[in-house]
Amino acid sequence: MEVKLYVGNLSYSTTEEQLRTLFAEAGTVKTVTLIKDRDTGRSKGFAFVEFETQVEAQKAISMFNGKSMGDRDLTVNLARPREERPRSGGFGGGRRNY
């Protein structure tokens, strides 16, 4: 069963390849997803790293939570399930036509 980790407080210049290389020290990395702004393409400062097993994920948390990468201390923990958010009707949110 795959286990997904949240990795936060990343420098905006961090790449997926850098994360993959770092987290491979803890085990087999299945995927790395660096979250980017939809409009600018710039990193939002967090990512998700997916491991093959719970044991590898826990090892990664132990190894890298609080570890300095660049000029920042990483936040690494188990990712929470994505929450469904209501969709707004556009830029104005829930505008109603009366």
KAQUINOR-V454749 format. One record per helix or strand of 2 or more residues. SS is the DSSP state (H for helix, E for strand). FROM is the first residue (numbers start at 1). TO is the last residue. If there is no record, write none. Layout:
ss: {SS	SS}
from: {FROM	FROM}
to: {TO	TO}
This chain:
ss: {E	H	E	E	H	E	E	E}
from: {3	16	29	43	54	68	72	75}
to: {8	23	36	51	64	69	73	78}
